[in-house]
Structures are given as structure tokens and as C-alpha cells.
Amino acid sequence: MSSGVIQIAYHVADVDEAAARFAREFGLGPFFVLKHIPLTWCQYRGEQGRFDHSSAYGQAGNVMVELMQQHGDDPSACRDMYAAHEEGLHHMARFAPDMDATLADYAARGFPTAMRALTTAGVEFAMVDTRAALGHMIELYPPADMLVNFYAMVRDSAAGWDGTDPVRYL
């Protein structure tokens, strides 16, 4: 099975505005924003899909906070839960050293894979539809060095953060 929760993610209407708001209202940050994250491939519920999204990544204690905005209304794990203007908790993420085995385990327990994709940077991720049991999705990805290092960079940037420059673009 996969690791404990390493990230909490919210669907937001506007990633830039939400990053500034989360920093201002909750003291989280700084947020690192990636716009229109390019994908090599995407599957939505077993069919070829399209997922144009931007995300901002910050830190809350030991847990990363992701703010994600889907651009457009293509069917996706985001649109399964929220319209473009709606906001709320979307998923919690976990590392899964063996993606296929972990996804098969979830499926055997009645939790299908809603979406699976690979970024052009080589980061694989999958959204498992656990809404019936948890009210949100679970995101899984292998603990690749690049991703583990990114998590560490966000966490280290939040340590002792003085509130300046709350939204940073990558």
C-alpha cells in the first residue's frame, strides 16, 4: 500500500488569486506556481483525456498544500467534483512505490482510477475516486527523486518564511 498523506489539494477558480489569498488569510506560503502543466499523456476513466491545469504549491506544517485550477471543461477528476467557478477540497496525495499494484488494490476495493497522466517532466500521477468513502479523491504518484526533491524545496522554503513574496512563478 502507499504512504501516509503528504499533500492536501484544493480545486480553485483562479490559482494566482487563491495562492495570494491562502498566504494572506492562512499564513501559508510561499506558493510556487506552475502554469499550464504540460502532459505527455492523460487517461480519464480509461479513455484518452485532456487535462490542462495550473497548480500552486505551498506548505502547512509537514503537509504540502496544492491549489489547482483546471483550464476549460474537459472531463476530468476535477470536473467530477467541481465546476470551473467552484472551490473546495479535491484530494489528498500519497506516494505509491508500485503504482499499478496500488491502483489495482484500490480498484479491488471499489475505488476506480478516475484519471492517470504523465507530465512532460516525467512525473506520473493518478486520481483514485474515493468520494463515496472519503468525500474526495486520492492522488498517487511514485516517489521519484525529482518529485521528492520538489517537496523538500517547498517545505524548506516555508521554514522561517517571513511572508514576503508569497506567490512565486516557476
C-alpha positions, 0 to 999 in steps of 0.5 A: 500500500502507499504512504501516509498523506503528504499533500492536501489539494484544493480545486480553485477558480483562479490559482494566482488569486487563491495562492495570494489569498491562502498566504494572506488569510492562512499564513501559508506560503510561499506558493510556487506556481506552475502554469499550464502543466504540460502532459505527455499523456492523460487517461480519464476513466480509461479513455484518452483525456485532456487535462490542462491545469495550473497548480500552486504549491505551498506548505502547512506544517509537514503537509504540502498544500496544492491549489489547482485550477483546471483550464476549460471543461474537459472531463476530468477528476476535477470536473467530477467534483467541481465546476470551473467557478467552484472551490473546495477540497479535491484530494489528498496525495500519497506516494505509491512505490508500485503504482499499478499494484496500488491502483489495482488494490484500490480498484479491488476495493471499489475505488476506480482510477478516475484519471492517470497522466504523465507530465512532460517532466516525467512525473506520473500521477493518478486520481483514485475516486474515493468520494463515496468513502472519503468525500474526495479523491486520492492522488498517487504518484511514485516517489521519484527523486525529482518529485521528492526533491520538489517537496523538500524545496517547498517545505524548506522554503516555508521554514522561517518564511517571513511572508514576503513574496508569497506567490512565486512563478516557476 
